[in-house]
């Protein structure tokens, strides 16, 4: 059993992928000699060379365009966009090119591209560098979306993303880079589209990703002292979204709470609730609830940013209210 940080887990997965497959290469801004803005790729250029770990100009369009072309020629690029918010600059290439190649060629051309991005609030990066933009891509068929919430999942999902034959958007939460967790050598590898039951419980089902998963785990400890048994589920991927595992949990608990960092509208949490209301409505003993970010830009000031983010107290309060219904 090895304990690693979230950052180290991704670094370890990239090291393994580069060592196992000569088709894998990394590209992005300052990822080579500088080791990346969050030091995830530190030392990889020195180990694998500048052909396999490549610095690029400050151009998200160039990064994604190069990755698409390389994948079409048989390589397996792992592209880094320094901040997830910068996908707005290359949205057309991701949504209209990368996501559609397999479909528009009748399956003749695959684009196994993994795009790594730092997402999420809590680091004081301001409104344009702190968003959970994975929700922007929920309505783009052809993409897969990975949102690891632990070091073990970061390692497993990174390898699963690189090995996948379709494009994967891989989001790494900035506020979790130093989060520590166990990396067991004999664990079952994660697969894209399969949720994890982080903590079993019988009274209420809570579904959360990334930083909200961490805070929901803390909330579960508080609630356990009050006699409330909370089942915590981490979807791990948003496309595919494992609604079935949540439905199975609701067969026992009958109550559902979604915890997400982003605003409600157009989000994965809203999608989860809609899917369960359509197909498993009879399982619910109370209306589903959601704890989420406010419908505003993310503030820069630390005290305001923390007020914007869902807290452990808000999660505990929401569960208590749900249990009273």
QUIGIDA-V275726 format. One record per backbone hydrogen bond with DSSP energy under -1.0 kcal/mol. NH is the residue of the N-H (numbers start at 1). CO is the residue of the C=O. Records with the same first field share a line. If there is no record, write none. Layout:
NH=CO + CO
//
This chain:
2=183
4=181
6=179
7=177
9=5
10=6
11=7
12=8
13=9
14=10
15=11
16=12
17=13
18=14
19=15
20=16
21=17
24=21
26=52
27=78
28=54
36=30
39=36
41=35
44=41
47=43
48=44
49=45
53=49
54=26
56=28
59=57
63=59
64=60
65=61
66=62
67=63
68=64
69=65
70=66
71=67
72=68
74=71
75=70
76=23
78=25
79=114
80=27
81=116
84=118
86=83
87=84
88=85
89=86
94=90
95=91
96=92
98=93
99=94
101=97
104=100
105=101
106=103
107=102
108=105
113=111
114=77
115=168
116=79
117=170
119=172
120=131
129=126
133=131
136=133
137=134
138=135
140=137
143=140
144=167
145=239
146=169
147=236
154=150
155=151
156=152
157=153
158=154
159=155
160=156
161=157
162=158
163=159
168=113
169=144
170=115
171=146
172=117
174=119
176=173
179=176
181=4
183=2
187=184
194=191
196=234
198=196 + 232
199=232
203=229
204=229
205=255
206=231
207=257
208=233
212=209
214=210
215=211
216=212
217=213
218=214
219=215
220=216
221=217
222=218
223=219
224=220
225=221
226=223
227=224
228=223
231=204
232=199
233=206
234=196
237=235
238=145
239=145
243=241
247=243
248=244
249=245
250=246
251=247
252=249
253=249
254=250
257=205
258=289
259=207
260=291
267=264
271=267
272=268
273=269
274=270
275=271
276=272
277=273
278=274
279=275
280=276
283=280
284=281
285=254
289=256
291=258
293=262
296=294
305=301
306=302
307=303
308=304
309=305
315=311
316=312
317=313
318=314
319=315
320=316
321=317
322=318
323=319
324=320
//
